Every structure is written in C-alpha cells, then in structure tokens.
Amino acid sequence: MDRNTRLKEMSAFLKMKRSKLHPHMVGLPSGTRRRTPGLRREEVAQLAGVSTTWYTWLEQGRDIKVSSSVLDAVSNALRLNIDERKYLAALAMEEGAQSDWLIAQETSISPSLKKILQELRYCPTIISDRRCFIVGWNQAAANVFLDFEAIGERRRNLIYLLFARKELRSLAVNWEHFVKGFLAIFRTYYGQYVADNWYLQFIEKMAKKYPEFHDLWNQSEVSSAPEVLIEFRHAKAGKMLFNLTSLEVKGNNDLRCSIYTPVEDTDTEIKLKKLMGHNE
C-alpha cells in the first residue's frame, strides 16, 4: 500500500471511529445543534491534548509527522482497542517508528494476566514481549531467577540477562541447553518481524559483547513453544527441577508466558516455598 493510499484509509478510519463516539461516552456535555453523529473534531482534539488544526490535518490524511506519544493520545481519545491501535499505527507511521510504538502498546499486562501470575503461586512465571523484554513476573520467578524490579526496563531483556548476569549463568545445570530454548523462540520472532531493524542491531551488539552468543545463535533451532525439563542449582535452595512450558497469549500473540512447573515427586516445590518464606 503506497503512502497516499494509507493516508486516505487512515482518514476514513478516523472519521468512522469519531462518528461512533458520543459526548456522554467520554464525559463531555452533549450540547445542542449537532448536525452529525459522534464527536466533533475539536472534541477529539481536546481529549487528545492536541490542537484542533493538527487533528483536522491528521483526519484529512495530510502528510504530517506523527509521533508515537501523539498517536497514543489520539488512540486513547477514540477509545481504540489493541487491534485498532495496530491498524492506525500501520496507516499513520513509518515502519520503524510504528514498530517501537506497537511494542509499547503490547507490553501492558491485562488484569486477567496479572491474576494468572498471582494464581501460579508456586510456579515461577515470566511474561515477555516479542523482543523478549520481561514485562511481567510473579514472586516465585523473582525468588528463583532475579529481582526483576531492581533492573531497569531497558535492560530487562531475557536474552541479554541470560548472558550478562552471573546468577543466571550459574543457575541452570546445562546453561547452553537452557539458553538455546530461548534463542529458538527469539529466532522465531526474528523471522516473523524481519523488517524490524531492532533485531539486527540487538543481535550485532550481543555477538560483539558475548562471543558465546554468536556461536549459540548460529546453532539455535526455530521453535515457537519448546517444552523442556530444566535442572537448576539454586544458590540458596540447591537442586530444583522444573518443567518449562512456553505459551503464547491468545488475543495478543506478541506476549508469551514461560511457566516453570515444579516436577512431581521431587522436593522442588517444598524448596520453593521455603525460598519464598512460605513454610506452610
């Protein structure tokens, strides 16, 4: 789709979404003398915190620069869901900027996912995005792996941490096997989003800084959801055995749950409870 066609489609989409919103739905007075259904352009601009002129140009499909923060504000004003936000980003933004904006949209954890993390009390669970940035975890994961809260968001990348943090290097008995499983998932994303330059830049940086990454990356297979038995030698808890199950989150397939289930007929769960301070 060429740029002119994209802008034309964006214009039609924005007008349609505006027409379906009524003042009472967004906390605005209905007023009088509305000749057309839905919100006025100036009302959308007010909700988004932009000028009426700028929003008018956007809705008219003019060739203007759209930042991620402003697009987010317009999306919020129009009450767009995640799929609609993706569609708008594809029409409004250049590919590189679009990719970064979508990553930010997709990493929010829904209340249902937060509930799942809480319920998986004694199953260390990590939620990551399509760039393998860790965006959610439970207390069990923090106790077995790392205190992710203490790590800056930009450094909270699972692939990076597996190579950079000595705690994770020494945790898995077969560290290379452990890493290969995640590299197989990462390669799947890399193939799916090959147009995203972030992947090439990340791979080049990792290969330059960590020679093992280069070798393991070239050996890694492609797998969207490997299931493996993992043996850990935890610094405090000792030997722990987990079955790792990796699941894509339906409804937003760019998020993934990595669930470590204590192996039955072992003392792993007992050790985990003690590690977490739960001795019941």
KELO-666196 format. One record per residue (C-alpha): residue number from 0; residue in one letter; x, y, z. Coordinates in pm, whole numbers, plus 32768, in hexadecimal, padded with zeros to 4 digits. Layout:
KELO-666196
@i->NUM aa->a x->X y->Y z->Z
...
//
This chain:
KELO-666196
@i->0 aa->m x->8000 y->8000 z->8000
@i->1 aa->d x->809E y->814C z->7F98
@i->2 aa->r x->80A3 y->8278 z->8081
@i->3 aa->n x->7F83 y->8333 z->7FDC
@i->4 aa->t x->7EA3 y->8203 z->7FF6
@i->5 aa->r x->7F06 y->81D0 z->8163
@i->6 aa->l x->7EB4 y->8339 z->81BA
@i->7 aa->k x->7D65 y->8321 z->8107
@i->8 aa->e x->7D0E y->81E4 z->81C6
@i->9 aa->m x->7D7C y->8287 z->830B
@i->10 aa->s x->7C9B y->83B1 z->82CB
@i->11 aa->a x->7B6C y->82D1 z->8293
@i->12 aa->f x->7BBE y->8202 z->83C9
@i->13 aa->l x->7BE1 y->8330 z->84AF
@i->14 aa->k x->7A9A y->83C7 z->8432
@i->15 aa->m x->79E5 y->827F z->8467
@i->16 aa->k x->7A68 y->8252 z->85CC
@i->17 aa->r x->7A15 y->83BC z->8624
@i->18 aa->s x->78B1 y->8394 z->85A4
@i->19 aa->k x->7876 y->826E z->868E
@i->20 aa->l x->78D6 y->832A z->87CB
@i->21 aa->h x->77D5 y->8403 z->8879
@i->22 aa->p x->7823 y->8515 z->8977
@i->23 aa->h x->778B y->8459 z->8A9F
@i->24 aa->m x->7873 y->8332 z->8A53
@i->25 aa->v x->79A9 y->8407 z->8A93
@i->26 aa->g x->7925 y->84E9 z->8BA6
@i->27 aa->l x->78D3 y->8617 z->8ACE
@i->28 aa->p x->7788 y->86D9 z->8ACF
@i->29 aa->s x->76A3 y->8685 z->89AC
@i->30 aa->g x->7652 y->87EE z->895B
@i->31 aa->t x->7564 y->884B z->8844
@i->32 aa->r x->7557 y->8874 z->86CB
@i->33 aa->r x->7621 y->873D z->866F
@i->34 aa->r x->75EF y->8710 z->84FC
@i->35 aa->t x->76B4 y->85CC z->84E7
@i->36 aa->p x->76D2 y->84A0 z->85D3
@i->37 aa->g x->77FF y->8471 z->86B1
@i->38 aa->l x->7904 y->855E z->8735
@i->39 aa->r x->7978 y->869A z->868F
@i->40 aa->r x->7AE2 y->86B7 z->8620
@i->41 aa->e x->7B26 y->87BE z->8726
@i->42 aa->e x->7AA7 y->86D1 z->8833
@i->43 aa->v x->7B92 y->85BB z->87C6
@i->44 aa->a x->7CAC y->86B8 z->87BF
@i->45 aa->q x->7C51 y->8728 z->8920
@i->46 aa->l x->7C50 y->85C2 z->89A1
@i->47 aa->a x->7D9D y->8579 z->88F7
@i->48 aa->g x->7E41 y->86BB z->896D
@i->49 aa->v x->7E96 y->8733 z->880C
@i->50 aa->s x->7E28 y->8860 z->8743
@i->51 aa->t x->7CEA y->884D z->8679
@i->52 aa->t x->7DAE y->88B3 z->8544
@i->53 aa->w x->7EA9 y->8798 z->856E
@i->54 aa->y x->7D9C y->8691 z->85A7
@i->55 aa->t x->7CDA y->8715 z->847A
@i->56 aa->w x->7E0E y->86EC z->83A0
@i->57 aa->l x->7E40 y->858C z->8427
@i->58 aa->e x->7CD9 y->852A z->83DF
@i->59 aa->q x->7CEB y->85C5 z->8287
@i->60 aa->g x->7E0E y->84E1 z->823A
@i->61 aa->r x->7F0C y->85F2 z->8209
@i->62 aa->d x->807A y->858C z->81F8
@i->63 aa->i x->80E5 y->85FA z->8355
@i->64 aa->k x->81D9 y->8563 z->844C
@i->65 aa->v x->8132 y->8493 z->855B
@i->66 aa->s x->81EE y->8446 z->869C
@i->67 aa->s x->81AA y->8312 z->876C
@i->68 aa->s x->8138 y->83DD z->8899
@i->69 aa->v x->803A y->84A4 z->87CF
@i->70 aa->l x->7FB9 y->836D z->871E
@i->71 aa->d x->7F8D y->82CD z->8874
@i->72 aa->a x->7EC6 y->83FC z->88EA
@i->73 aa->v x->7DE4 y->83F2 z->87B8
@i->74 aa->s x->7DB1 y->827B z->87E3
@i->75 aa->n x->7D4B y->82B2 z->894D
@i->76 aa->a x->7C5F y->83CC z->88EE
@i->77 aa->l x->7BB0 y->82ED z->87EF
@i->78 aa->r x->7BA6 y->81C5 z->88E1
@i->79 aa->l x->7C5D y->80DF z->87F0
@i->80 aa->n x->7CA1 y->7F77 z->8850
@i->81 aa->i x->7DF5 y->7ED4 z->8812
@i->82 aa->d x->7D9C y->7E54 z->86B6
@i->83 aa->e x->7D17 y->7FAA z->864F
@i->84 aa->r x->7E52 y->804D z->86D9
@i->85 aa->k x->7F28 y->7F63 z->8608
@i->86 aa->y x->7E5B y->7FB6 z->84D4
@i->87 aa->l x->7E75 y->812D z->850F
@i->88 aa->a x->7FEC y->8114 z->8549
@i->89 aa->a x->8019 y->8052 z->8405
@i->90 aa->l x->7F64 y->8167 z->8349
@i->91 aa->a x->7FF3 y->8297 z->83F9
@i->92 aa->m x->815F y->824E z->8447
@i->93 aa->e x->829F y->81F2 z->8395
@i->94 aa->e x->82FD y->8086 z->83C9
@i->95 aa->g x->8416 y->80BA z->84C5
@i->96 aa->a x->8356 y->81A9 z->85A3
@i->97 aa->q x->821F y->80D1 z->8582
@i->98 aa->s x->82D8 y->7FA0 z->8604
@i->99 aa->d x->8355 y->8050 z->873D
@i->100 aa->w x->81FC y->80E2 z->8783
@i->101 aa->l x->8152 y->7F92 z->8762
@i->102 aa->i x->8249 y->7EF0 z->884E
@i->103 aa->a x->81EC y->7FF1 z->8956
@i->104 aa->q x->8079 y->7FAB z->891E
@i->105 aa->e x->809D y->7E34 z->8932
@i->106 aa->t x->8165 y->7E1F z->8A71
@i->107 aa->s x->8050 y->7E8B z->8B58
@i->108 aa->i x->7FDD y->7D6E z->8C37
@i->109 aa->s x->7E66 y->7D3D z->8C47
@i->110 aa->p x->7DB4 y->7D04 z->8D94
@i->111 aa->s x->7D73 y->7B9B z->8D2E
@i->112 aa->l x->7EE9 y->7B5E z->8CF3
@i->113 aa->k x->7F3B y->7BFC z->8E42
@i->114 aa->k x->7E41 y->7B11 z->8EE3
@i->115 aa->i x->7EE0 y->79E6 z->8E36
@i->116 aa->l x->8037 y->7A4E z->8EB6
@i->117 aa->q x->7FAF y->7A5F z->9018
@i->118 aa->e x->7EFC y->7911 z->8FFF
@i->119 aa->l x->8036 y->7860 z->8F81
@i->120 aa->r x->80BE y->7893 z->90DD
@i->121 aa->y x->81BF y->777C z->90E3
@i->122 aa->c x->8206 y->7772 z->8F6F
@i->123 aa->p x->830C y->7878 z->8F12
@i->124 aa->t x->8272 y->792F z->8DEB
@i->125 aa->i x->82FB y->7A3B z->8D04
@i->126 aa->i x->823C y->7AFF z->8BFA
@i->127 aa->s x->830D y->7B8B z->8ADD
@i->128 aa->d x->82C7 y->7C4E z->899F
@i->129 aa->r x->8334 y->7C04 z->883B
@i->130 aa->r x->848A y->7C9D z->8878
@i->131 aa->c x->84AE y->7BC1 z->89AD
@i->132 aa->f x->8493 y->7CE4 z->8A9E
@i->133 aa->i x->8407 y->7C70 z->8BEC
@i->134 aa->v x->82C1 y->7D2B z->8C2B
@i->135 aa->g x->822B y->7C59 z->8D42
@i->136 aa->w x->828F y->7B58 z->8E48
@i->137 aa->n x->821B y->7AC8 z->8F91
@i->138 aa->q x->82C3 y->7AB1 z->90E4
@i->139 aa->a x->8335 y->794C z->90A3
@i->140 aa->a x->83F2 y->79BB z->8F6A
@i->141 aa->a x->8499 y->7AD8 z->9027
@i->142 aa->n x->850E y->79E4 z->9133
@i->143 aa->v x->8592 y->78DB z->9043
@i->144 aa->f x->8629 y->79BF z->8F3B
@i->145 aa->l x->8664 y->7B2F z->8F86
@i->146 aa->d x->85C0 y->7C59 z->902A
@i->147 aa->f x->8546 y->7CE0 z->8EDE
@i->148 aa->e x->84B5 y->7E14 z->8F85
@i->149 aa->a x->8618 y->7E84 z->8FD8
@i->150 aa->i x->8680 y->7E70 z->8E69
@i->151 aa->g x->8637 y->7F97 z->8D84
@i->152 aa->e x->852B y->7F59 z->8C7C
@i->153 aa->r x->861D y->7F89 z->8B5C
@i->154 aa->r x->8705 y->7E7D z->8BE9
@i->155 aa->r x->85EC y->7D8F z->8C44
@i->156 aa->n x->861D y->7CC0 z->8B0B
@i->157 aa->l x->8618 y->7B4A z->8B43
@i->158 aa->i x->871D y->7AF6 z->8A39
@i->159 aa->y x->8808 y->7C05 z->8AB6
@i->160 aa->l x->87E1 y->7B9D z->8C23
@i->161 aa->l x->882C y->7A30 z->8BD7
@i->162 aa->f x->8985 y->7A98 z->8B5F
@i->163 aa->a x->89C5 y->7BC7 z->8C3B
@i->164 aa->r x->8963 y->7B52 z->8D95
@i->165 aa->k x->8A42 y->7A5A z->8E46
@i->166 aa->e x->891D y->79E7 z->8F1D
@i->167 aa->l x->886C y->7964 z->8DE6
@i->168 aa->r x->89AA y->78D2 z->8D50
@i->169 aa->s x->89DF y->7800 z->8E87
@i->170 aa->l x->8870 y->77AC z->8EC2
@i->171 aa->a x->882D y->76AF z->8DAD
@i->172 aa->v x->88FA y->756E z->8DC3
@i->173 aa->n x->8907 y->7567 z->8C47
@i->174 aa->w x->8915 y->76DB z->8C00
@i->175 aa->e x->894A y->76B2 z->8A87
@i->176 aa->h x->8818 y->75D4 z->8A65
@i->177 aa->f x->8750 y->76CB z->8B34
@i->178 aa->v x->87BA y->77F0 z->8A5B
@i->179 aa->k x->877C y->773C z->8913
@i->180 aa->g x->860E y->7711 z->8969
@i->181 aa->f x->85DD y->7888 z->898A
@i->182 aa->l x->86B3 y->78D2 z->8859
@i->183 aa->a x->85D0 y->77E8 z->8793
@i->184 aa->i x->84A5 y->78BC z->87F9
@i->185 aa->f x->8566 y->79FC z->87B2
@i->186 aa->r x->85BE y->797E z->8655
@i->187 aa->t x->844D y->793E z->8614
@i->188 aa->y x->8402 y->7AAA z->8665
@i->189 aa->y x->852B y->7B1B z->8595
@i->190 aa->g x->84A0 y->7A67 z->8463
@i->191 aa->q x->8342 y->7AEA z->849F
@i->192 aa->y x->83B0 y->7C54 z->84C8
@i->193 aa->v x->84DE y->7C56 z->83E3
@i->194 aa->a x->848D y->7DB8 z->8372
@i->195 aa->d x->84C3 y->7E38 z->84D3
@i->196 aa->n x->862A y->7EBB z->84D9
@i->197 aa->w x->8635 y->7E9A z->8655
@i->198 aa->y x->867A y->7D24 z->8636
@i->199 aa->l x->87AD y->7D4B z->855C
@i->200 aa->q x->8839 y->7E5B z->863E
@i->201 aa->f x->87FB y->7D8A z->8775
@i->202 aa->i x->8896 y->7C50 z->86DD
@i->203 aa->e x->89CC y->7D12 z->866C
@i->204 aa->k x->89FB y->7DAD z->87C5
@i->205 aa->m x->89D2 y->7C60 z->8876
@i->206 aa->a x->8AC2 y->7BAC z->878B
@i->207 aa->k x->8BC6 y->7CBB z->87BA
@i->208 aa->k x->8BAE y->7CBE z->8935
@i->209 aa->y x->8B79 y->7B49 z->8975
@i->210 aa->p x->8C35 y->7A57 z->8890
@i->211 aa->e x->8B5F y->7935 z->8910
@i->212 aa->f x->8A2B y->79E2 z->888B
@i->213 aa->h x->8AB1 y->79DA z->8727
@i->214 aa->d x->8AF5 y->7864 z->8738
@i->215 aa->l x->89AD y->7806 z->87E2
@i->216 aa->w x->88E2 y->78EA z->8702
@i->217 aa->n x->8968 y->783C z->85CC
@i->218 aa->q x->891A y->76E8 z->8666
@i->219 aa->s x->87BF y->7739 z->86E3
@i->220 aa->e x->868C y->769A z->864E
@i->221 aa->v x->853F y->7742 z->860E
@i->222 aa->s x->842A y->76F2 z->8701
@i->223 aa->s x->82FC y->77BD z->876C
@i->224 aa->a x->82B9 y->76F5 z->88A9
@i->225 aa->p x->83C0 y->75FB z->891C
@i->226 aa->e x->8370 y->7526 z->8A4C
@i->227 aa->v x->84A2 y->74B6 z->8B0D
@i->228 aa->l x->850F y->742D z->8C5D
@i->229 aa->i x->85F5 y->7521 z->8D0D
@i->230 aa->e x->86DB y->74D3 z->8E32
@i->231 aa->f x->8745 y->75FB z->8F04
@i->232 aa->r x->8853 y->7612 z->900E
@i->233 aa->h x->87D0 y->7734 z->90D6
@i->234 aa->a x->88C7 y->77EB z->91B6
@i->235 aa->k x->87DA y->77D7 z->92E0
@i->236 aa->a x->86EA y->76B9 z->9294
@i->237 aa->g x->87D4 y->75C1 z->91ED
@i->238 aa->k x->875A y->74CC z->90E6
@i->239 aa->m x->8608 y->7526 z->904D
@i->240 aa->l x->8558 y->747B z->8F28
@i->241 aa->f x->845A y->752F z->8E50
@i->242 aa->n x->8396 y->74E4 z->8D16
@i->243 aa->l x->83A1 y->761A z->8C3B
@i->244 aa->t x->826B y->765C z->8B6B
@i->245 aa->s x->8266 y->7788 z->8A82
@i->246 aa->l x->810F y->7807 z->8A1A
@i->247 aa->e x->80A2 y->791A z->892E
@i->248 aa->v x->7F99 y->79FB z->89C3
@i->249 aa->k x->7E5F y->79EB z->88EE
@i->250 aa->g x->7DC9 y->7B3B z->8897
@i->251 aa->n x->7F20 y->7BD6 z->8881
@i->252 aa->n x->800F y->7AD7 z->87EC
@i->253 aa->d x->813D y->7BB6 z->8825
@i->254 aa->l x->813B y->7B64 z->8998
@i->255 aa->r x->81B6 y->7A1A z->8A22
@i->256 aa->c x->819E y->7966 z->8B70
@i->257 aa->s x->82C6 y->7892 z->8BDA
@i->258 aa->i x->824B y->77B5 z->8CF5
@i->259 aa->y x->8335 y->76E4 z->8DCD
@i->260 aa->t x->826D y->75CD z->8E71
@i->261 aa->p x->8316 y->7511 z->8F8F
@i->262 aa->v x->834C y->73A6 z->8F27
@i->263 aa->e x->826B y->72B7 z->8FE5
@i->264 aa->d x->8301 y->71C2 z->90DF
@i->265 aa->t x->8424 y->72AE z->9124
@i->266 aa->d x->845A y->73A4 z->9242
@i->267 aa->t x->846A y->74CD z->9155
@i->268 aa->e x->8320 y->7568 z->91C2
@i->269 aa->i x->837D y->7542 z->9331
@i->270 aa->k x->84CA y->75F0 z->92F1
@i->271 aa->l x->8419 y->7701 z->922D
@i->272 aa->k x->8327 y->7743 z->934B
@i->273 aa->k x->8449 y->7761 z->943F
@i->274 aa->l x->84FF y->7848 z->934E
@i->275 aa->m x->83CB y->7926 z->9343
@i->276 aa->g x->83A2 y->791C z->94BD
@i->277 aa->h x->8268 y->7847 z->94AA
@i->278 aa->n x->829B y->7723 z->9594
@i->279 aa->e x->8133 y->76AE z->95A6
//
